[in-house]
């Protein structure tokens, strides 16, 4: 009876803590839907002390790792879980170590993952469950794969199969991947004999294709039928198998269609050694079909005009065949003009079919014969607009990089500024800054609206941390001498950049120039703000006397109570700084 009373007392003591924890964690989850950064900040601010509330601390920590994983921040997971408080329960410590191993594997750090796994497995503590040991043994296999040690991965796999009768679907997938990568398709086929999902079927059909237990034509038909019915996120892998099988059986047209489906449905962030796909393979199949059609239509090498005419005739009813002829012509002709014309028609054919994903795969990824410069300028501009509507600044920047001339009817300066901004936002920082230098070196007198737009682009350059370039570009701004306010603004933003660079004396000097441009005694609102920032910079530069003089001057002229309170507080803080440093 006494034991029951004690247990009940413990539960009643813990109940308030549990009720406090649940609402906070629920709120973090709600915040994480749209603002994961804010959610993590709130999580860190509310996480309990592990020494006093270890259970709640662990609940917070599990949620933190979950949020990191959803953001794909594997580096943060690996760093965070490398430094855990002492005295945590074994079960939690093992979970954390497992999560760290997974993060290291995602980062490609197979050796570090193996070191940690060996330490965990060799420990052989009685608290470690058989299920946890199985999990670690499977991760050892993945670690060998990450290090590209296929032989060691197969050895670890076979030892695992001797020790465990594991029918877990994830395990079967891992085992099949290892065997296929190591060149053992027959063994992989046996492991996947009871395939159920699209992921399993993709590996199963790939194994049968490589082992030769089914003909390429049979593999194509089966993979194609299943891919058409599947709604799985992994259906793109089935399309890759179908494409490979069609290519092996000489069905170039089917291969083109299957590669196209795979490229359109594959998630962009996925990388796979077994299911690699890029524009190169699609381009090769187009060329293969083009050669076959050239033979059928008796198109002779060197008779480029005949090839163009045949492609034009086929374009309306058989666009895929027409593109194939154009692809082979572009790759084989010695005439640069003909090549450009063939690629131009090829690209517009895909654009009319709204195959933008294929255009990107063929022209913007490493290909056999084409680059982004082979895209027609008009089509590139359309694709830039489409990318911007989808907030894909990196794609827009890539497309815009070699477009140096505005389209007909466009205002040149505004188009150039738009181009520079797209390049900067898309990550092509050097190109964007160079574009701004070109604009400012060739510009004469500009309107207020044009100056505003230019300043917006320079603000973007500041936002990416390129402060020296921003200072230089502000210096080049063609601001009329009588536009005092604009000149003061530029000096102020330059001071901000000097401050960001840690050059506090230069920052103070520019703030004061901004304040005093109309006159040395100027104390309008802009001047007061600039002087206040100058004083802040002087404090950071260690010039306390100068900072104090500015604060006192501002206190004498300021009438607003809240601002006077702030200035008085700054003076008190300055006195404390002096005292800590032993200054008078």
C-alpha positions in Angstrom: 0.0 0.0 0.0 2.8 2.4 0.9 4.5 1.7 -2.4 1.3 2.6 -4.3 1.0 5.9 -2.4 4.6 6.7 -3.2 4.1 6.0 -6.9 1.0 8.1 -6.9 2.8 11.0 -5.2 5.6 10.7 -7.9 3.1 10.8 -10.7 1.3 13.8 -9.2 4.7 15.6 -8.8 5.6 14.9 -12.5 2.1 15.8 -13.9 2.6 19.6 -13.9 5.9 19.2 -15.8 4.3 17.0 -18.4 1.4 19.4 -18.8 3.9 22.2 -19.2 6.0 20.3 -21.8 3.2 19.2 -24.1 1.8 22.7 -25.1 5.3 24.0 -25.7 6.2 21.1 -28.0 2.9 21.4 -29.8 3.5 25.1 -30.4 7.0 24.3 -31.8 5.5 21.8 -34.2 2.9 24.4 -35.4 5.7 27.0 -35.9 7.8 24.5 -37.8 5.2 24.2 -40.5 6.0 27.6 -41.9 8.8 29.0 -39.8 11.3 26.2 -38.9 14.0 28.7 -37.9 11.7 30.4 -35.4 10.6 27.0 -34.2 14.2 25.9 -33.4 14.9 29.3 -31.7 11.8 28.9 -29.5 12.8 25.3 -28.8 16.3 26.3 -27.7 14.9 29.1 -25.5 12.4 26.8 -23.7 14.4 23.6 -23.4 14.7 22.5 -19.7 17.9 21.9 -17.8 18.9 18.2 -18.4 20.2 18.0 -14.8 16.8 18.8 -13.3 14.3 17.6 -15.9 16.1 15.0 -17.9 12.9 13.4 -19.4 11.6 16.7 -20.7 15.0 17.7 -22.0 15.1 14.4 -24.0 11.6 15.1 -25.4 12.8 18.6 -26.5 16.0 17.0 -28.0 14.1 14.4 -30.0 11.9 17.1 -31.5 15.0 19.3 -32.3 16.6 16.4 -34.2 13.3 15.8 -36.0 13.3 19.4 -37.1 16.9 19.3 -38.3 16.2 16.2 -40.3 13.2 17.8 -42.0 15.3 20.7 -43.0 18.0 18.3 -44.3 20.5 19.9 -41.9 22.6 16.7 -41.3 25.6 18.7 -40.3 23.6 20.3 -37.4 22.5 16.8 -36.3 26.0 15.4 -36.3 27.4 18.4 -34.4 24.6 18.5 -31.8 24.6 14.8 -31.0 28.4 14.7 -30.6 28.1 16.7 -27.4 25.4 15.2 -25.1 25.1 15.8 -21.3 26.5 13.0 -19.1 24.3 10.6 -17.3 21.5 10.1 -19.9 19.7 6.8 -20.1 21.3 4.2 -22.3 18.3 3.9 -24.6 18.4 7.6 -25.4 22.1 7.7 -25.8 21.9 4.8 -28.2 19.1 6.5 -30.2 21.2 9.7 -30.4 24.3 7.8 -31.5 22.2 6.1 -34.2 20.8 9.4 -35.4 24.4 10.8 -35.5 25.6 7.8 -37.6 22.7 8.4 -40.1 23.6 12.1 -40.3 27.3 11.2 -41.0 26.3 8.8 -43.7 24.1 11.5 -45.4 27.2 13.8 -45.2 29.3 11.2 -47.0 31.5 10.6 -43.9 31.6 6.9 -44.0 34.8 6.5 -42.0 33.5 8.6 -39.1 30.3 6.6 -39.1 32.2 3.3 -39.0 34.4 4.4 -36.1 31.2 5.3 -34.1 29.4 2.1 -35.1 32.4 -0.1 -34.1 32.4 1.5 -30.7 28.7 0.9 -30.3 28.7 -2.7 -31.5 31.9 -3.8 -29.6 30.4 -2.3 -26.3 28.0 -5.4 -26.1 26.3 -3.9 -23.1 23.4 -6.0 -21.7 21.0 -3.0 -22.2 21.5 -3.1 -26.0 18.6 -4.8 -27.6 18.9 -7.3 -30.5 16.9 -5.0 -32.7 19.3 -2.1 -32.0 22.3 -4.3 -32.8 20.6 -5.4 -36.1 20.1 -1.7 -37.0 23.7 -0.9 -36.3 24.9 -3.9 -38.4 22.8 -2.6 -41.3 24.3 0.8 -40.9 27.8 -0.7 -41.1 26.9 -2.0 -44.6 25.7 1.5 -45.6 28.9 3.0 -44.2 31.0 0.6 -46.4 28.9 1.7 -49.4 29.5 5.4 -48.6 33.2 4.7 -48.6 32.8 3.0 -52.0 34.2 -0.3 -50.5 31.8 -2.6 -52.3 33.6 -5.8 -51.4 33.6 -4.9 -47.6 29.9 -4.0 -47.9 29.1 -7.4 -49.5 31.1 -9.2 -46.8 29.2 -7.3 -44.0 26.0 -8.1 -45.8 26.6 -11.9 -45.9 27.7 -12.0 -42.3 24.5 -10.2 -41.4 22.4 -12.7 -43.4 24.1 -15.5 -41.5 23.2 -14.0 -38.2 19.7 -12.8 -38.8 16.6 -13.9 -40.7 15.6 -10.4 -41.5 12.5 -9.9 -43.7 12.2 -6.1 -43.1 11.5 -4.3 -46.5 14.1 -1.6 -45.8 16.7 -4.3 -45.1 15.8 -6.1 -48.4 16.3 -2.8 -50.3 19.7 -2.1 -48.7 20.8 -5.7 -49.4 19.7 -5.6 -53.0 21.5 -2.2 -53.5 24.7 -3.6 -52.1 24.6 -6.7 -54.3 23.7 -4.8 -57.5 26.5 -2.2 -56.9 29.0 -5.0 -56.3 28.0 -6.8 -59.5 25.9 -9.7 -58.0 22.5 -9.2 -59.8 21.5 -12.9 -59.4 21.8 -12.7 -55.6 19.9 -9.4 -55.5 17.2 -11.0 -57.6 16.8 -13.8 -55.0 16.6 -11.3 -52.2 13.8 -9.4 -53.9 11.7 -12.4 -55.0 8.8 -11.1 -53.0 8.8 -7.5 -54.2 5.8 -5.5 -53.1 6.5 -1.8 -53.6 7.7 0.4 -56.5 11.1 0.7 -54.9 11.5 -3.1 -54.6 10.2 -3.7 -58.1 12.6 -1.2 -59.6 15.5 -3.0 -58.0 14.1 -6.4 -58.9 13.6 -5.5 -62.6 17.1 -3.9 -62.7 18.6 -7.1 -61.2 16.8 -9.3 -63.8 17.9 -7.0 -66.6 21.5 -7.2 -65.5 21.5 -10.9 -64.7 19.8 -11.7 -68.1 17.1 -13.8 -66.5 14.6 -11.7 -68.5 15.2 -10.3 -71.9 15.5 -6.4 -72.2 12.1 -6.4 -74.1 10.4 -8.4 -71.3 11.9 -6.1 -68.6 10.7 -3.0 -70.5 7.2 -4.3 -70.8 6.9 -5.2 -67.1 8.5 -2.1 -65.8 6.5 0.1 -68.2 3.1 -1.5 -67.2 3.9 -1.1 -63.5 5.2 2.5 -63.8 2.0 3.6 -65.6 -0.2 2.2 -62.8 2.1 3.3 -59.9 1.4 6.5 -57.8 4.5 6.0 -55.7 7.1 8.8 -55.2 9.7 6.2 -56.4 8.0 5.6 -59.8 10.8 7.5 -61.5 13.1 4.5 -60.7 10.8 2.2 -62.7 10.9 4.6 -65.6 14.7 4.5 -65.5 14.7 0.7 -65.6 12.2 0.8 -68.5 14.5 3.3 -70.3 17.6 1.2 -69.8 15.8 -2.0 -71.0 14.3 -0.2 -74.0 17.8 1.1 -74.9 19.3 -2.4 -74.7 16.6 -3.8 -76.9 17.1 -1.2 -79.5 13.8 0.6 -78.9 15.1 4.1 -79.0 11.7 5.8 -79.2 10.5 3.9 -76.1 13.8 4.8 -74.4 13.3 8.5 -75.1 9.8 8.4 -73.7 10.9 6.5 -70.5 13.9 8.8 -69.9 11.7 11.8 -70.3 9.2 10.5 -67.7 12.0 9.7 -65.3 13.5 13.2 -65.7 10.1 14.9 -65.1 9.2 12.8 -62.1 12.6 12.4 -60.3 12.9 14.7 -57.2 15.7 17.2 -57.8 17.6 16.5 -54.6 17.9 12.8 -55.1 21.2 11.2 -56.0 21.4 7.5 -56.8 24.3 5.4 -58.1 21.9 2.8 -59.4 19.3 5.1 -60.8 21.4 8.0 -62.1 19.7 10.1 -64.8 20.6 13.3 -66.5 20.1 14.9 -69.9 23.1 13.1 -71.4 21.3 9.8 -71.6 18.2 11.3 -73.1 20.3 13.1 -75.7 22.1 9.9 -76.6 18.8 8.1 -77.2 17.6 11.0 -79.4 20.8 10.7 -81.4 20.4 6.9 -81.7 16.9 7.3 -83.1 18.1 10.1 -85.3 20.7 7.9 -87.0 18.1 5.2 -87.5 15.7 7.6 -89.1 18.4 9.1 -91.3 19.1 5.7 -92.7 15.4 5.1 -93.3 15.0 8.4 -95.1 18.3 8.1 -96.9 19.7 11.3 -95.5 23.4 11.6 -96.5 26.1 13.0 -94.2 26.9 16.5 -95.3 23.5 17.2 -96.9 22.4 19.3 -93.9 19.6 21.1 -95.8 17.9 17.7 -96.6 18.1 16.9 -92.8 16.5 20.2 -91.9 13.7 19.7 -94.5 12.9 16.2 -93.3 12.7 17.4 -89.7 10.4 20.2 -90.7 8.1 17.8 -92.5 7.9 15.5 -89.5 7.6 18.2 -86.9 3.8 18.6 -87.0 2.8 14.9 -86.8 5.8 13.2 -85.4 7.7 15.8 -83.2 9.7 13.2 -81.4 11.1 11.9 -84.7 11.8 15.4 -85.9 13.7 16.2 -82.7 15.7 13.0 -83.1 16.9 14.0 -86.6 17.7 17.6 -85.4 19.7 16.1 -82.4 21.8 13.9 -84.7 22.3 16.8 -87.2 23.4 19.2 -84.4 25.9 16.7 -83.2 27.3 15.6 -86.6 27.3 18.8 -88.8 30.5 20.8 -89.3 28.5 23.9 -90.1 28.1 26.1 -86.9 25.1 27.9 -88.5 23.3 24.6 -89.2 24.1 23.3 -85.7 22.7 26.5 -84.2 19.5 26.3 -86.4 19.0 22.5 -85.5 19.3 23.2 -81.7 17.1 26.2 -82.1 14.3 24.2 -83.7 14.8 21.3 -81.2 14.4 23.6 -78.2 11.3 25.4 -79.6 9.8 22.0 -80.3 10.1 21.0 -76.6 8.9 24.5 -75.5 5.8 24.2 -77.6 5.1 20.8 -76.0 5.6 22.6 -72.6 8.5 20.2 -71.7 10.4 22.8 -69.6 11.9 20.1 -67.4 13.4 18.4 -70.3 14.8 21.7 -71.7 16.5 22.3 -68.4 17.8 18.7 -68.2 19.2 18.8 -71.8 20.5 22.4 -71.9 21.4 23.3 -68.3 22.9 20.0 -67.0 26.1 18.4 -68.3 25.1 17.0 -71.7 26.9 15.5 -74.7 26.7 18.4 -77.0 24.5 21.3 -75.8 24.8 24.1 -73.2 22.6 26.9 -72.0 24.1 29.1 -74.7 22.5 26.9 -77.3 19.0 27.9 -76.1 17.4 30.6 -78.3 17.5 34.0 -76.5 13.8 34.5 -76.7 13.1 31.1 -75.2 15.6 31.7 -72.4 13.8 35.0 -71.5 10.5 33.1 -71.3 12.2 30.5 -69.1 13.7 33.2 -66.9 10.2 34.7 -66.3 8.8 31.3 -65.6 11.6 30.6 -63.1 11.0 33.9 -61.3 7.3 33.2 -61.0 8.3 30.0 -59.1 11.0 31.9 -57.1 13.7 29.7 -58.6 16.4 32.4 -58.6 19.2 30.0 -59.2 17.7 28.7 -62.4 16.8 32.2 -63.5 20.4 33.3 -62.9 21.8 30.4 -64.9 19.6 31.2 -67.8 20.3 35.0 -67.6 24.1 34.7 -67.3 24.9 34.9 -71.0 22.0 37.1 -72.0 23.7 40.4 -72.3 21.4 42.2 -74.7 17.8 43.3 -73.9 15.0 42.1 -76.1 13.6 44.5 -78.7 11.5 47.2 -77.2 12.8 46.8 -73.7 14.3 49.8 -71.8 18.0 48.9 -71.7 18.9 50.2 -68.3 16.0 48.7 -66.4 16.6 45.4 -68.2 20.3 45.5 -67.2 19.4 46.2 -63.6 16.9 43.3 -63.6 19.6 41.0 -65.0 22.1 42.1 -62.4 19.6 41.5 -59.6 18.6 38.0 -60.9 22.3 37.0 -61.1 22.9 38.1 -57.5 19.8 36.5 -56.1 20.6 33.3 -58.0 24.0 33.0 -56.5 26.1 34.2 -59.5 27.5 37.0 -57.3 30.6 37.9 -59.3 28.6 38.1 -62.6 26.0 40.3 -60.9 28.6 42.6 -59.4 30.4 42.8 -62.7 27.1 43.6 -64.4 26.5 46.5 -61.9 30.0 47.9 -62.6 29.2 47.9 -66.3 25.9 49.7 -65.8 27.5 52.4 -63.6 30.5 52.9 -65.9 28.3 53.5 -68.9 25.5 55.5 -67.3 25.1 59.2 -67.6 22.5 61.3 -65.9 19.8 59.1 -64.3 16.3 59.8 -63.0 15.3 59.4 -59.4 13.5 56.2 -60.2 16.6 54.8 -61.9 18.7 55.7 -59.0 16.2 54.0 -56.6 16.4 50.8 -58.7 20.2 50.8 -58.7 20.3 51.3 -54.9 17.9 48.3 -54.5 20.4 46.1 -56.4 23.3 47.4 -54.2 21.2 46.6 -51.1 21.0 43.0 -52.4 24.8 43.0 -52.7 25.0 44.1 -49.1 22.5 41.4 -48.1 24.8 38.7 -49.4 27.7 40.1 -47.4 29.7 41.6 -50.3 30.2 44.9 -48.5 33.4 46.1 -50.2 31.8 45.7 -53.6 28.7 47.6 -52.2 30.9 50.5 -51.0 32.6 50.7 -54.4 29.3 50.7 -56.3 27.8 53.3 -54.0 30.9 55.5 -54.9 30.2 55.1 -58.6 26.5 56.2 -58.3 26.0 59.2 -60.6 24.1 61.3 -58.0 23.8 65.1 -58.8 25.7 67.4 -56.5 22.6 69.3 -55.5 20.8 66.1 -54.5 22.0 66.3 -50.9 19.5 63.8 -49.4 20.5 61.1 -51.8 24.2 61.7 -51.1 23.6 61.5 -47.4 21.7 58.2 -47.8 24.6 56.7 -49.8 27.1 57.8 -47.2 24.9 56.2 -44.5 24.6 52.8 -46.4 28.4 52.9 -47.0 28.9 53.4 -43.2 26.7 50.3 -42.6 28.9 48.3 -44.9 32.1 49.5 -43.1 30.5 48.5 -39.8 29.6 45.1 -41.2 33.3 44.7 -42.2 34.4 45.5 -38.6 36.0 48.8 -39.7 34.3 50.9 -37.0 36.4 54.0 -37.3 35.6 54.2 -41.1 32.0 53.5 -40.3 31.9 56.4 -37.7 33.5 58.7 -40.3 30.9 57.9 -43.0 28.0 58.3 -40.5 29.3 61.7 -39.5 29.8 62.7 -43.2 26.2 61.7 -43.7 25.1 63.8 -40.7 27.1 66.9 -41.6 26.8 67.0 -45.4 24.4 70.0 -45.3 26.6 71.7 -42.6 28.7 71.0 -39.7 26.0 71.9 -37.2 23.2 70.1 -38.9 20.9 68.5 -36.4 17.8 67.5 -38.4 16.3 64.0 -37.8 18.5 62.4 -40.4 21.6 64.0 -38.8 20.6 62.9 -35.3 20.1 59.3 -36.5 23.5 59.3 -38.3 25.3 60.8 -35.3 23.7 58.2 -33.0 25.1 55.4 -35.2 28.5 57.1 -35.4 28.6 57.1 -31.6 27.8 53.3 -31.5 30.6 52.7 -34.0 33.0 54.8 -31.9 32.2 52.7 -28.8 33.1 49.5 -30.8 36.3 51.2 -32.0 37.2 51.9 -28.3 37.1 55.7 -28.8 34.9 56.3 -25.7 35.6 60.1 -25.3 34.4 60.8 -28.9 31.3 58.6 -28.4 30.5 60.3 -25.1 30.8 63.7 -26.7 28.2 62.7 -29.4 25.8 61.2 -26.9 25.9 64.3 -24.7 25.4 66.6 -27.7 22.4 64.5 -28.8 21.0 64.6 -25.2 21.2 68.4 -25.2 19.2 68.8 -28.4 16.7 65.9 -28.0 13.3 66.8 -26.6 11.5 63.5 -27.0 11.4 61.6 -23.6 11.9 58.1 -24.9 15.0 59.1 -26.9 16.4 61.0 -23.9 16.0 57.8 -21.8 17.9 55.8 -24.4 20.7 58.3 -24.6 21.0 58.5 -20.8 21.2 54.7 -20.7 24.0 54.7 -23.4 26.0 57.1 -21.3 25.6 54.9 -18.2 26.8 51.9 -20.2 29.7 53.9 -21.4 30.7 54.7 -17.9 30.5 51.0 -16.9 32.7 50.1 -19.9 35.3 52.7 -18.7 35.2 51.3 -15.2 35.7 47.7 -16.3 38.7 48.8 -18.4 40.1 51.0 -15.6 39.7 54.2 -17.6 38.9 57.6 -16.0 
